[in-house]
Amino acid sequence: MSLQILGFCSKGDHDRGIVAPGGLTDDITRSASGGLVTLASKVGLGDTVFVVNGATQEEQECRVANVGTELEGRIRVGVAL
């Protein structure tokens, strides 16, 4: 599934800039409570990201629950609904 990460808020900042290059990222895994995505931009634990389903355009506010390791210039990020 193709996802779009519109932007993020960090400790009171309300930036809605695009986090993923081209605004698109692929999810690695997902569940009813969140998912794992890869991002080129850095986000912090507890930041808020706005994830858009590429097929339905449905937007969901998520919290960054885990910031993983970098692989090929992209960071694995766990998000919670």
Short mmCIF file of the C-alpha atoms (twelve columns), coordinates in Angstrom:
data_MODEL
# 
_entry.id   MODEL 
# 
loop_
_atom_site.group_PDB 
_atom_site.id 
_atom_site.type_symbol 
_atom_site.label_atom_id 
_atom_site.label_alt_id 
_atom_site.label_comp_id 
_atom_site.label_asym_id 
_atom_site.label_seq_id 
_atom_site.Cartn_x 
_atom_site.Cartn_y 
_atom_site.Cartn_z 
_atom_site.pdbx_PDB_model_num 
ATOM 1  C CA . MET A 1  0.000  0.000  0.000  1 
ATOM 2  C CA . SER A 2  1.289  3.442  -0.854 1 
ATOM 3  C CA . LEU A 3  1.137  5.997  1.930  1 
ATOM 4  C CA . GLN A 4  1.733  9.728  1.957  1 
ATOM 5  C CA . ILE A 5  3.254  11.460 4.974  1 
ATOM 6  C CA . LEU A 6  1.987  15.038 4.806  1 
ATOM 7  C CA . GLY A 7  3.937  16.476 7.693  1 
ATOM 8  C CA . PHE A 8  4.563  16.401 11.349 1 
ATOM 9  C CA . CYS A 9  4.228  18.381 14.545 1 
ATOM 10 C CA . SER A 10 7.007  18.419 17.076 1 
ATOM 11 C CA . LYS A 11 6.424  19.788 20.585 1 
ATOM 12 C CA . GLY A 12 3.936  22.491 19.647 1 
ATOM 13 C CA . ASP A 13 5.250  23.084 16.123 1 
ATOM 14 C CA . HIS A 14 2.498  22.773 13.531 1 
ATOM 15 C CA . ASP A 15 4.541  22.211 10.378 1 
ATOM 16 C CA . ARG A 16 2.572  20.420 7.669  1 
ATOM 17 C CA . GLY A 17 5.522  20.054 5.291  1 
ATOM 18 C CA . ILE A 18 6.075  16.819 3.434  1 
ATOM 19 C CA . VAL A 19 8.241  14.374 5.378  1 
ATOM 20 C CA . ALA A 20 8.761  11.657 2.752  1 
ATOM 21 C CA . PRO A 21 10.444 12.546 -0.566 1 
ATOM 22 C CA . GLY A 22 7.724  13.068 -3.127 1 
ATOM 23 C CA . GLY A 23 5.360  12.681 -0.179 1 
ATOM 24 C CA . LEU A 24 5.232  8.926  -0.662 1 
ATOM 25 C CA . THR A 25 6.497  6.030  1.405  1 
ATOM 26 C CA . ASP A 26 5.819  2.315  1.438  1 
ATOM 27 C CA . ASP A 27 4.637  0.661  4.587  1 
ATOM 28 C CA . ILE A 28 6.623  -2.335 5.750  1 
ATOM 29 C CA . THR A 29 3.956  -3.697 8.063  1 
ATOM 30 C CA . ARG A 30 0.699  -2.507 9.575  1 
ATOM 31 C CA . SER A 31 -1.862 -3.509 12.179 1 
ATOM 32 C CA . ALA A 32 -5.024 -2.115 13.723 1 
ATOM 33 C CA . SER A 33 -2.935 -0.059 16.159 1 
ATOM 34 C CA . GLY A 34 -0.251 1.362  13.833 1 
ATOM 35 C CA . GLY A 35 2.476  0.448  11.408 1 
ATOM 36 C CA . LEU A 36 6.092  0.599  10.332 1 
ATOM 37 C CA . VAL A 37 7.102  2.959  7.510  1 
ATOM 38 C CA . THR A 38 10.376 4.200  6.062  1 
ATOM 39 C CA . LEU A 39 11.140 7.922  5.846  1 
ATOM 40 C CA . ALA A 40 14.005 9.948  4.418  1 
ATOM 41 C CA . SER A 41 13.372 12.827 6.841  1 
ATOM 42 C CA . LYS A 42 14.155 12.636 10.528 1 
ATOM 43 C CA . VAL A 43 11.343 12.618 13.057 1 
ATOM 44 C CA . GLY A 44 11.521 12.314 16.833 1 
ATOM 45 C CA . LEU A 45 9.935  9.980  19.304 1 
ATOM 46 C CA . GLY A 46 6.518  11.384 20.263 1 
ATOM 47 C CA . ASP A 47 6.201  13.588 17.155 1 
ATOM 48 C CA . THR A 48 2.866  13.612 15.351 1 
ATOM 49 C CA . VAL A 49 2.727  12.630 11.680 1 
ATOM 50 C CA . PHE A 50 -0.224 12.809 9.331  1 
ATOM 51 C CA . VAL A 51 -0.505 9.675  7.197  1 
ATOM 52 C CA . VAL A 52 -2.671 9.573  4.073  1 
ATOM 53 C CA . ASN A 53 -3.778 6.343  2.390  1 
ATOM 54 C CA . GLY A 54 -2.770 6.727  -1.282 1 
ATOM 55 C CA . ALA A 55 -5.805 4.758  -2.517 1 
ATOM 56 C CA . THR A 56 -8.598 6.335  -0.450 1 
ATOM 57 C CA . GLN A 57 -7.023 9.710  0.495  1 
ATOM 58 C CA . GLU A 58 -8.137 9.065  4.096  1 
ATOM 59 C CA . GLU A 59 -5.933 10.985 6.555  1 
ATOM 60 C CA . GLN A 60 -4.975 9.671  9.991  1 
ATOM 61 C CA . GLU A 61 -3.049 11.475 12.721 1 
ATOM 62 C CA . CYS A 62 -0.401 9.166  14.208 1 
ATOM 63 C CA . ARG A 63 2.236  9.412  16.932 1 
ATOM 64 C CA . VAL A 64 5.843  8.344  16.317 1 
ATOM 65 C CA . ALA A 65 6.248  5.413  18.718 1 
ATOM 66 C CA . ASN A 66 9.636  4.142  17.569 1 
ATOM 67 C CA . VAL A 67 12.549 5.549  15.565 1 
ATOM 68 C CA . GLY A 68 14.645 2.715  14.224 1 
ATOM 69 C CA . THR A 69 17.871 2.346  12.333 1 
ATOM 70 C CA . GLU A 70 18.785 3.911  9.016  1 
ATOM 71 C CA . LEU A 71 18.999 1.673  5.966  1 
ATOM 72 C CA . GLU A 72 19.989 3.001  2.535  1 
ATOM 73 C CA . GLY A 73 19.275 6.596  3.532  1 
ATOM 74 C CA . ARG A 74 15.849 5.875  5.015  1 
ATOM 75 C CA . ILE A 75 14.812 5.525  8.654  1 
ATOM 76 C CA . ARG A 76 12.347 2.912  9.879  1 
ATOM 77 C CA . VAL A 77 9.657  4.633  11.920 1 
ATOM 78 C CA . GLY A 78 6.941  2.963  13.981 1 
ATOM 79 C CA . VAL A 79 3.692  4.934  14.160 1 
ATOM 80 C CA . ALA A 80 0.766  4.412  16.530 1 
ATOM 81 C CA . LEU A 81 -2.820 5.402  15.752 1 
# 
